[in-house]
Amino acid sequence: MPERVTIRPATRADGDTWLALVDALADYEKLARPTPEARARLLNDAFGPEPHRIQVYMAEAGTRAVAYAITCETYSSFLALPTLYLEDLFVLPDDRRLGVGRSMFRYLAAEAVRRGCGRMEWVVLDWNQLAIDFYEKLGARRMEEWYTYRLTDEQMREIAQTPE
């Protein structure tokens, strides 16, 4: 019999468990794990002084933490409504067939509705076909007309210091 999945907002007491899941995501994506400084910032941004920069949600199967999600809000000037931005949704590989991802996504969609958001948005790595298939099966559509751009910290500092 499958274990019952519970999804809830994370608390400071979940910090170490959450960071272990972040490490598992880094391993899955073949990225470097967060440095000690980054780990401290993650904990502060999620559980430090209000307002929190990010919201963290945990999924548990029985008493085991099996997934997490990070969200924050952006804003649509055309809708004049917030957008729930999904930064991470990660389910441990061994627990992916339990319906955890679907339960987490439904929970987050309900959270977006509760907050009065006009939409949810996220990005998916082009090689992550499992995630692409998952989101498309839920009815999400890939935005063809938008490109994601990024500046690193170093690039932002260079631009900020460039004379006009």
TILO-356565 format. One line per field, with one value per residue: x, y, z of N, C-alpha, C, O in turn; residue number from 1; chain. Coordinates in pm, whole numbers. Example, Ala and Ser with C-alpha at 12.3 -4.5 7.8 and 13.67 -1.06 7.14 Angstrom:
<atoms>
n_east: 1319/1285
n_north: -569/-225
n_up: 780/708
ca_east: 1230/1367
ca_north: -450/-106
ca_up: 780/714
c_east: 1320/1290
c_north: -330/3
c_up: 780/787
o_east: 1424/1341
o_north: -332/114
o_up: 846/804
pos: 1/2
unit: A/A
</atoms>
This chain:
<atoms>
n_east: 85/68/242/89/89/190/169/311/377/720/912/1143/1252/1268/1492/1756/1680/1556/1779/1929/1771/1798/2067/2043/1902/2096/2289/2142/2111/2370/2526/2724/2699/2529/2737/2869/2813/2609/2416/2355/2240/2016/1868/1822/1680/1451/1353/1421/1406/1087/970/978/1203/1168/941/911/815/734/718/600/621/460/662/886/1078/1033/1027/1056/959/1029/906/838/711/645/553/290/257/67/-148/-189/-155/-14/235/288/596/773/1055/1201/1102/1134/1152/1258/1432/1364/1110/935/720/507/315/381/490/273/87/222/234/-39/-101/55/-63/-314/-229/-140/-384/-512/-358/-433/-307/-240/-124/102/449/751/1076/1226/1489/1630/1710/1571/1360/1176/1062/955/765/600/496/366/175/12/-109/24/183/460/634/687/756/914/1232/1467/1682/1991/2190/2497/2627/2874/2853/2634/2743/2946/2796/2651/2853/2942/3014/2785
n_north: -119/219/492/766/1088/1398/1746/2054/2389/2458/2474/2641/2432/2235/2287/2153/1912/2004/2129/1900/1785/1982/1944/1688/1752/1908/1710/1542/1711/1734/1941/2171/2142/2368/2616/2656/2923/2988/2806/2910/3153/3054/2940/3171/3332/3185/3137/3343/3686/3846/4017/3695/3601/3381/3103/2787/2456/2137/1790/1493/1144/940/959/1043/1286/1362/1535/1875/2218/2541/2866/3199/3532/3703/3973/4063/4317/4349/4180/4285/4150/3925/3673/3336/3214/2929/2808/2574/2237/1943/1595/1314/1068/789/808/898/775/779/972/1210/1443/1534/1581/1781/1980/2034/2134/2367/2506/2554/2719/2939/3026/3088/3306/3491/3499/3555/3371/3088/3031/2881/2740/2486/2259/2190/1927/1773/1559/1403/1587/1771/1614/1554/1811/1887/1687/1763/1977/2214/2459/2505/2803/2950/3191/3338/3409/3306/3505/3577/3739/3714/3754/3886/4001/4175/4353/4466/4596/4775/4942/5063/5356/5607
n_up: 0/-96/58/230/89/201/176/257/383/437/741/963/1108/920/778/749/630/398/272/220/24/-173/-229/-341/-574/-704/-748/-920/-1142/-1212/-1107/-910/-559/-330/-178/159/228/48/134/384/304/164/376/529/347/315/573/740/859/813/516/365/112/-50/-79/65/12/137/61/194/223/415/685/561/394/63/-148/-265/-314/-441/-440/-560/-598/-901/-1118/-1335/-1556/-1751/-1692/-1448/-1210/-967/-1041/-978/-941/-1009/-887/-818/-842/-709/-696/-524/-710/-664/-567/-755/-884/-716/-737/-628/-748/-903/-697/-555/-751/-793/-539/-540/-754/-641/-435/-583/-686/-444/-364/-551/-796/-1142/-1306/-1333/-1361/-1489/-1558/-1762/-1798/-2115/-2163/-1987/-2028/-1886/-1704/-1886/-2021/-1801/-1724/-1961/-1980/-1775/-1891/-1925/-2130/-2344/-2379/-2677/-2785/-2615/-2480/-2240/-2057/-1889/-1646/-1482/-1145/-1162/-1419/-1380/-1193/-1351/-1551/-1391/-1308/-1536/-1706/-1826
ca_east: 0/151/235/14/174/146/243/292/486/834/944/1288/1290/1291/1608/1858/1617/1540/1910/1967/1698/1864/2187/2001/1871/2225/2347/2061/2140/2515/2574/2789/2608/2547/2846/2818/2756/2480/2323/2311/2148/1891/1793/1778/1578/1328/1303/1471/1310/979/907/1070/1225/1118/858/953/712/787/627/642/551/471/745/1005/1075/1062/1024/1040/939/1057/833/839/617/681/432/255/200/-48/-260/-197/-168/111/259/362/710/821/1199/1236/1011/1220/1109/1364/1405/1299/973/866/599/406/222/425/502/138/28/290/193/-177/-93/108/-166/-413/-165/-144/-523/-537/-288/-486/-213/-298/-61/223/553/873/1158/1266/1608/1591/1741/1491/1239/1079/990/878/648/515/424/275/63/-77/-175/108/238/591/628/776/791/993/1365/1515/1814/2044/2316/2559/2662/2985/2802/2552/2835/3012/2697/2619/2967/2974/2967/2685
ca_north: 0/339/583/890/1203/1522/1863/2163/2487/2420/2559/2644/2298/2153/2342/2055/1817/2075/2144/1769/1770/2072/1871/1580/1813/1943/1585/1498/1798/1734/2075/2180/2167/2503/2637/2689/3059/2981/2733/3006/3246/2982/2931/3305/3381/3108/3132/3457/3793/3870/3913/3596/3616/3260/3013/2650/2357/2002/1676/1379/1017/893/1054/1071/1398/1306/1639/2013/2320/2680/2964/3341/3601/3809/4052/4089/4451/4343/4124/4359/4046/3852/3543/3247/3160/2804/2799/2432/2131/1826/1474/1214/974/664/835/967/705/784/1083/1324/1562/1580/1636/1908/2079/2072/2217/2498/2574/2604/2832/3053/3073/3149/3436/3579/3508/3540/3259/3027/3016/2812/2698/2346/2233/2126/1784/1705/1514/1358/1704/1826/1527/1571/1938/1887/1598/1842/2080/2333/2472/2569/2933/2950/3327/3404/3356/3336/3565/3581/3805/3665/3859/3961/4082/4283/4453/4535/4687/4881/5034/5119/5495/5628
ca_up: 0/-102/171/207/62/264/129/352/385/520/855/994/1154/800/706/711/538/272/209/167/-102/-269/-271/-430/-703/-766/-797/-1034/-1256/-1230/-1072/-779/-446/-275/-83/294/226/-23/221/487/238/139/501/568/253/333/711/817/887/715/435/311/-32/-116/-1/45/42/152/42/274/207/554/761/481/300/-70/-250/-221/-417/-405/-520/-525/-686/-993/-1143/-1474/-1574/-1841/-1615/-1321/-1109/-943/-1102/-890/-1014/-953/-909/-813/-797/-718/-628/-525/-820/-621/-524/-864/-930/-609/-760/-546/-832/-936/-574/-527/-851/-761/-419/-580/-833/-545/-366/-676/-687/-313/-361/-655/-908/-1275/-1374/-1279/-1462/-1449/-1671/-1760/-1878/-2241/-2162/-1885/-2095/-1786/-1656/-1998/-2038/-1683/-1731/-2076/-1946/-1688/-1970/-1940/-2264/-2353/-2443/-2793/-2826/-2512/-2451/-2105/-2052/-1753/-1615/-1359/-1049/-1219/-1531/-1324/-1135/-1462/-1612/-1294/-1295/-1666/-1719/-1932
c_east: 88/131/157/113/110/233/208/403/597/851/1095/1336/1318/1421/1708/1803/1601/1674/1962/1896/1756/1992/2152/1965/2001/2292/2274/2093/2288/2574/2646/2682/2631/2663/2787/2755/2620/2376/2268/2213/2014/1806/1740/1666/1446/1268/1350/1363/1207/1011/1013/1083/1167/1028/901/840/777/678/686/556/567/548/871/984/1119/1065/1020/1011/976/975/867/740/691/551/413/191/76/-170/-290/-227/-32/114/333/472/762/969/1244/1113/1090/1164/1225/1332/1332/1153/887/739/488/301/259/432/367/72/89/243/50/-180/-47/9/-274/-357/-166/-285/-553/-475/-343/-392/-287/-240/52/323/674/953/1197/1391/1571/1620/1651/1356/1134/996/903/750/549/432/325/155/-38/-149/-94/160/369/576/732/832/876/1127/1402/1657/1859/2172/2369/2588/2773/2939/2716/2639/2906/2918/2667/2730/3008/2924/2872/2745
c_north: 124/427/709/1004/1326/1635/1979/2266/2437/2520/2555/2507/2203/2188/2239/1954/1880/2089/2011/1742/1862/2007/1759/1634/1850/1818/1537/1579/1809/1874/2068/2205/2309/2507/2662/2828/3059/2910/2827/3106/3179/2978/3068/3355/3308/3126/3248/3561/3809/3999/3818/3617/3499/3184/2871/2558/2219/1901/1559/1258/947/997/1092/1192/1345/1412/1776/2100/2454/2768/3104/3406/3698/3883/4075/4228/4447/4281/4209/4262/3981/3721/3458/3183/3039/2791/2653/2350/2003/1713/1376/1108/846/683/899/899/705/893/1207/1451/1620/1644/1772/2016/2126/2164/2359/2575/2630/2722/2956/3111/3146/3289/3534/3597/3488/3424/3203/3014/2945/2784/2552/2332/2154/1977/1704/1661/1463/1475/1764/1745/1544/1699/1941/1795/1670/1953/2207/2338/2548/2699/2936/3090/3402/3333/3395/3390/3572/3663/3742/3784/3948/4052/4198/4393/4534/4636/4804/4984/5098/5262/5509/5699
c_up: 0/21/132/189/125/212/221/335/478/635/877/1040/1038/728/660/611/401/199/154/35/-211/-319/-368/-569/-776/-823/-922/-1160/-1287/-1212/-938/-672/-393/-174/56/300/158/62/329/427/209/266/545/478/268/472/798/840/775/639/380/160/-110/-20/-38/89/44/122/119/238/341/632/684/391/164/-180/-186/-343/-357/-497/-475/-620/-777/-1022/-1291/-1485/-1663/-1775/-1492/-1207/-1085/-1021/-1000/-974/-939/-987/-914/-779/-819/-633/-636/-631/-778/-583/-633/-911/-824/-631/-682/-629/-867/-813/-541/-624/-826/-640/-456/-666/-742/-467/-454/-682/-556/-305/-464/-771/-1041/-1353/-1290/-1393/-1403/-1575/-1651/-1847/-2002/-2246/-2068/-1943/-1997/-1734/-1766/-2018/-1923/-1695/-1848/-2052/-1856/-1765/-1984/-2083/-2260/-2431/-2556/-2820/-2724/-2496/-2310/-2117/-1908/-1752/-1487/-1268/-1106/-1332/-1481/-1267/-1244/-1526/-1519/-1284/-1428/-1673/-1838/-2050
o_east: 176/23/158/209/-8/355/93/509/570/809/1166/1450/1385/1455/1743/1873/1628/1683/2031/1954/1761/2023/2222/1994/2014/2345/2337/2102/2329/2659/2631/2588/2740/2683/2667/2656/2527/2259/2149/2114/1909/1687/1627/1569/1340/1145/1321/1244/1238/1076/1126/986/1122/1036/924/777/864/561/805/434/676/505/955/884/1229/1103/984/1035/957/974/919/690/785/450/508/84/-10/-283/-401/-310/54/10/432/444/793/1005/1317/1030/1112/1132/1284/1218/1245/1080/778/656/387/207/179/385/347/8/19/217/21/-255/-104/-3/-321/-431/-191/-301/-613/-533/-304/-396/-385/-297/93/284/696/904/1200/1397/1490/1560/1654/1252/1014/874/789/641/428/310/214/45/-158/-241/-140/179/386/513/852/943/907/1133/1372/1742/1778/2253/2292/2576/2765/2981/2725/2614/2924/2958/2659/2705/3100/2806/2878/2676
o_north: 137/434/751/1016/1355/1622/1999/2236/2381/2635/2474/2470/2102/2126/2237/1915/1817/2064/2009/1682/1823/2013/1737/1569/1825/1821/1495/1524/1884/1919/1972/2281/2363/2414/2686/2848/3124/2949/2823/3141/3240/3010/3079/3414/3364/3130/3251/3530/3788/4085/3859/3647/3516/3199/2840/2582/2190/1923/1529/1269/901/1112/1166/1200/1291/1381/1792/2062/2478/2747/3125/3342/3765/3859/4102/4252/4534/4324/4206/4288/3983/3667/3504/3108/3047/2766/2614/2391/1960/1731/1356/1063/799/585/949/964/638/905/1300/1556/1741/1749/1865/2129/2245/2262/2458/2697/2742/2816/3067/3233/3254/3380/3651/3700/3413/3381/3261/2989/2949/2803/2502/2388/2061/1906/1581/1719/1478/1464/1803/1800/1547/1694/1992/1824/1641/2016/2301/2235/2641/2702/2925/3105/3519/3210/3506/3328/3573/3656/3719/3899/4071/4167/4309/4512/4655/4750/4918/5100/5180/5289/5434/5724
o_up: 86/80/16/264/104/205/258/281/584/625/816/1012/1057/628/542/517/299/79/53/-56/-327/-438/-467/-670/-896/-934/-1019/-1270/-1376/-1290/-862/-693/-409/-96/69/369/206/62/361/491/228/263/591/525/238/487/918/841/658/697/352/91/-223/101/-155/193/-37/152/110/225/376/643/737/320/150/-293/-69/-458/-238/-619/-365/-712/-736/-957/-1364/-1430/-1652/-1798/-1438/-1120/-1173/-1061/-941/-1068/-820/-1102/-1004/-698/-932/-516/-743/-640/-851/-569/-606/-975/-841/-552/-670/-585/-860/-824/-503/-584/-837/-638/-410/-653/-764/-437/-406/-681/-557/-245/-463/-839/-1049/-1453/-1189/-1507/-1282/-1686/-1539/-1956/-1996/-2327/-2069/-1910/-2022/-1722/-1741/-2031/-1946/-1678/-1834/-2098/-1860/-1712/-2050/-2148/-2181/-2536/-2530/-2872/-2745/-2499/-2265/-2181/-1816/-1844/-1393/-1308/-1099/-1341/-1534/-1289/-1231/-1553/-1563/-1253/-1431/-1649/-1936/-2149
pos: 1/2/3/4/5/6/7/8/9/10/11/12/13/14/15/16/17/18/19/20/21/22/23/24/25/26/27/28/29/30/31/32/33/34/35/36/37/38/39/40/41/42/43/44/45/46/47/48/49/50/51/52/53/54/55/56/57/58/59/60/61/62/63/64/65/66/67/68/69/70/71/72/73/74/75/76/77/78/79/80/81/82/83/84/85/86/87/88/89/90/91/92/93/94/95/96/97/98/99/100/101/102/103/104/105/106/107/108/109/110/111/112/113/114/115/116/117/118/119/120/121/122/123/124/125/126/127/128/129/130/131/132/133/134/135/136/137/138/139/140/141/142/143/144/145/146/147/148/149/150/151/152/153/154/155/156/157/158/159/160/161/162/163/164
unit: A/A/A/A/A/A/A/A/A/A/A/A/A/A/A/A/A/A/A/A/A/A/A/A/A/A/A/A/A/A/A/A/A/A/A/A/A/A/A/A/A/A/A/A/A/A/A/A/A/A/A/A/A/A/A/A/A/A/A/A/A/A/A/A/A/A/A/A/A/A/A/A/A/A/A/A/A/A/A/A/A/A/A/A/A/A/A/A/A/A/A/A/A/A/A/A/A/A/A/A/A/A/A/A/A/A/A/A/A/A/A/A/A/A/A/A/A/A/A/A/A/A/A/A/A/A/A/A/A/A/A/A/A/A/A/A/A/A/A/A/A/A/A/A/A/A/A/A/A/A/A/A/A/A/A/A/A/A/A/A/A/A/A/A
</atoms>
